[in-house]
Amino acid sequence: MGTVQEIQVPDIGDFKGVDVIEVLVSPGDKVAAEDPLITLESDKASMEIPAPTAGVVKEIKIKVGDKVSEGDLVLLLETAEAGE
């Protein structure tokens, strides 16, 4: 059993209430570090939010159409313990 890590919206600049336009993973998906998890779209650009570490998606806390800001919870990621 690994550790469950809360993945939050990282520093995305001075944007608040940015639209979630894509959720690129599903519960049970294995992701590698830097794999894109979600796509956000501001007035000026769209940006993918990557996984900070490898793991398995346990639970998604947002959906397409939600508005998010820095620090909002995106999903729960179970990361492998060292040696697994």
C-alpha atoms as an extended CHARMM CRD file, in Angstrom:
* protein
*
        84  EXT
         1         1  MET       CA              0.0000000000        0.0000000000        0.0000000000  PROA      1               0.0000000000
         2         2  GLY       CA              1.3390000000        3.3980000000       -0.9030000000  PROA      2               0.0000000000
         3         3  THR       CA              0.7950000000        6.8550000000        0.4580000000  PROA      3               0.0000000000
         4         4  VAL       CA             -2.1940000000        8.8780000000       -0.7400000000  PROA      4               0.0000000000
         5         5  GLN       CA             -1.1670000000       12.3640000000       -1.8180000000  PROA      5               0.0000000000
         6         6  GLU       CA             -3.5390000000       15.2890000000       -2.4140000000  PROA      6               0.0000000000
         7         7  ILE       CA             -2.7990000000       16.8540000000       -5.7890000000  PROA      7               0.0000000000
         8         8  GLN       CA             -3.6980000000       20.5420000000       -5.8760000000  PROA      8               0.0000000000
         9         9  VAL       CA             -3.7690000000       23.2250000000       -8.5400000000  PROA      9               0.0000000000
        10        10  PRO       CA             -0.1970000000       24.6100000000       -8.5980000000  PROA      10              0.0000000000
        11        11  ASP       CA              0.7810000000       28.2610000000       -8.9860000000  PROA      11              0.0000000000
        12        12  ILE       CA             -0.9730000000       29.3030000000      -12.2100000000  PROA      12              0.0000000000
        13        13  GLY       CA             -0.1890000000       32.9970000000      -11.9510000000  PROA      13              0.0000000000
        14        14  ASP       CA             -2.7370000000       35.6370000000      -11.0140000000  PROA      14              0.0000000000
        15        15  PHE       CA             -5.6930000000       33.6120000000      -12.2720000000  PROA      15              0.0000000000
        16        16  LYS       CA             -8.7270000000       32.8370000000      -10.1150000000  PROA      16              0.0000000000
        17        17  GLY       CA            -11.7120000000       30.7610000000      -11.1780000000  PROA      17              0.0000000000
        18        18  VAL       CA             -9.9960000000       29.1250000000      -14.1670000000  PROA      18              0.0000000000
        19        19  ASP       CA            -12.1830000000       26.7140000000      -16.1780000000  PROA      19              0.0000000000
        20        20  VAL       CA            -11.4500000000       22.9770000000      -16.1710000000  PROA      20              0.0000000000
        21        21  ILE       CA            -11.8500000000       22.0120000000      -19.8460000000  PROA      21              0.0000000000
        22        22  GLU       CA            -10.4840000000       18.4340000000      -19.7180000000  PROA      22              0.0000000000
        23        23  VAL       CA             -9.9360000000       15.7300000000      -17.1140000000  PROA      23              0.0000000000
        24        24  LEU       CA             -7.3280000000       13.4820000000      -18.7080000000  PROA      24              0.0000000000
        25        25  VAL       CA             -7.2650000000       10.6410000000      -16.1520000000  PROA      25              0.0000000000
        26        26  SER       CA             -9.7580000000        8.3060000000      -14.4720000000  PROA      26              0.0000000000
        27        27  PRO       CA             -9.7200000000        6.5190000000      -11.1130000000  PROA      27              0.0000000000
        28        28  GLY       CA             -7.4210000000        3.4980000000      -11.3480000000  PROA      28              0.0000000000
        29        29  ASP       CA             -5.1850000000        5.0520000000      -14.0160000000  PROA      29              0.0000000000
        30        30  LYS       CA             -1.4270000000        4.7140000000      -13.4970000000  PROA      30              0.0000000000
        31        31  VAL       CA              0.4080000000        7.9660000000      -14.1840000000  PROA      31              0.0000000000
        32        32  ALA       CA              4.0810000000        8.8330000000      -14.4270000000  PROA      32              0.0000000000
        33        33  ALA       CA              5.6440000000       12.0100000000      -13.0800000000  PROA      33              0.0000000000
        34        34  GLU       CA              4.8650000000       14.8950000000      -15.4630000000  PROA      34              0.0000000000
        35        35  ASP       CA              1.9240000000       13.0950000000      -17.1330000000  PROA      35              0.0000000000
        36        36  PRO       CA             -0.8860000000       15.6280000000      -17.7090000000  PROA      36              0.0000000000
        37        37  LEU       CA             -3.8320000000       15.2460000000      -15.3110000000  PROA      37              0.0000000000
        38        38  ILE       CA             -6.1900000000       18.0720000000      -16.2820000000  PROA      38              0.0000000000
        39        39  THR       CA             -6.3480000000       20.9690000000      -18.7280000000  PROA      39              0.0000000000
        40        40  LEU       CA             -7.2790000000       24.4500000000      -17.5400000000  PROA      40              0.0000000000
        41        41  GLU       CA             -8.2600000000       27.4010000000      -19.7160000000  PROA      41              0.0000000000
        42        42  SER       CA             -7.9450000000       31.0470000000      -18.7220000000  PROA      42              0.0000000000
        43        43  ASP       CA             -8.8750000000       34.0810000000      -20.7890000000  PROA      43              0.0000000000
        44        44  LYS       CA             -5.4780000000       34.0070000000      -22.4700000000  PROA      44              0.0000000000
        45        45  ALA       CA             -4.2430000000       30.4240000000      -22.5880000000  PROA      45              0.0000000000
        46        46  SER       CA             -4.8730000000       26.7840000000      -21.8310000000  PROA      46              0.0000000000
        47        47  MET       CA             -2.4670000000       24.8260000000      -19.6420000000  PROA      47              0.0000000000
        48        48  GLU       CA             -2.0350000000       21.2130000000      -18.6440000000  PROA      48              0.0000000000
        49        49  ILE       CA             -1.4600000000       20.4330000000      -14.9780000000  PROA      49              0.0000000000
        50        50  PRO       CA              1.0620000000       17.5650000000      -14.6670000000  PROA      50              0.0000000000
        51        51  ALA       CA              1.3920000000       14.8730000000      -12.0190000000  PROA      51              0.0000000000
        52        52  PRO       CA              4.1310000000       15.8530000000       -9.5430000000  PROA      52              0.0000000000
        53        53  THR       CA              5.0430000000       12.1840000000       -9.0410000000  PROA      53              0.0000000000
        54        54  ALA       CA              4.1550000000        8.7250000000      -10.3350000000  PROA      54              0.0000000000
        55        55  GLY       CA              1.2270000000        6.8550000000       -8.8370000000  PROA      55              0.0000000000
        56        56  VAL       CA             -2.3100000000        5.5510000000       -9.2660000000  PROA      56              0.0000000000
        57        57  VAL       CA             -5.3080000000        7.9030000000       -9.4300000000  PROA      57              0.0000000000
        58        58  LYS       CA             -7.5790000000        7.0520000000       -6.4650000000  PROA      58              0.0000000000
        59        59  GLU       CA            -10.2880000000        9.7050000000       -6.6570000000  PROA      59              0.0000000000
        60        60  ILE       CA            -10.9710000000       12.7580000000       -8.8320000000  PROA      60              0.0000000000
        61        61  LYS       CA            -12.3220000000       15.7840000000       -6.9850000000  PROA      61              0.0000000000
        62        62  ILE       CA            -13.1640000000       18.0610000000       -9.9370000000  PROA      62              0.0000000000
        63        63  LYS       CA            -15.0350000000       17.7660000000      -13.2260000000  PROA      63              0.0000000000
        64        64  VAL       CA            -15.1450000000       19.4960000000      -16.5950000000  PROA      64              0.0000000000
        65        65  GLY       CA            -16.8340000000       22.8710000000      -16.2180000000  PROA      65              0.0000000000
        66        66  ASP       CA            -15.6080000000       23.4800000000      -12.6600000000  PROA      66              0.0000000000
        67        67  LYS       CA            -13.7330000000       26.6850000000      -11.8910000000  PROA      67              0.0000000000
        68        68  VAL       CA            -10.5090000000       26.2450000000       -9.9170000000  PROA      68              0.0000000000
        69        69  SER       CA             -7.8360000000       28.4430000000       -8.3810000000  PROA      69              0.0000000000
        70        70  GLU       CA             -4.3550000000       27.8300000000       -6.9970000000  PROA      70              0.0000000000
        71        71  GLY       CA             -4.4760000000       25.3910000000       -4.0730000000  PROA      71              0.0000000000
        72        72  ASP       CA             -7.7960000000       23.7320000000       -4.9940000000  PROA      72              0.0000000000
        73        73  LEU       CA             -7.8560000000       19.9350000000       -4.6360000000  PROA      73              0.0000000000
        74        74  VAL       CA             -7.7190000000       18.1690000000       -8.0300000000  PROA      74              0.0000000000
        75        75  LEU       CA             -7.4090000000       14.4800000000       -7.1450000000  PROA      75              0.0000000000
        76        76  LEU       CA             -6.0020000000       11.8970000000       -4.7780000000  PROA      76              0.0000000000
        77        77  LEU       CA             -2.9300000000       10.0200000000       -6.0330000000  PROA      77              0.0000000000
        78        78  GLU       CA             -1.6030000000        6.8630000000       -4.3810000000  PROA      78              0.0000000000
        79        79  THR       CA              2.1700000000        6.8590000000       -4.6590000000  PROA      79              0.0000000000
        80        80  ALA       CA              4.2870000000        3.7270000000       -4.2930000000  PROA      80              0.0000000000
        81        81  GLU       CA              6.4140000000        3.3200000000       -1.1870000000  PROA      81              0.0000000000
        82        82  ALA       CA             10.1660000000        3.0960000000       -1.7280000000  PROA      82              0.0000000000
        83        83  GLY       CA             11.0740000000       -0.4550000000       -2.6720000000  PROA      83              0.0000000000
        84        84  GLU       CA              7.6610000000       -1.4430000000       -4.0790000000  PROA      84              0.0000000000
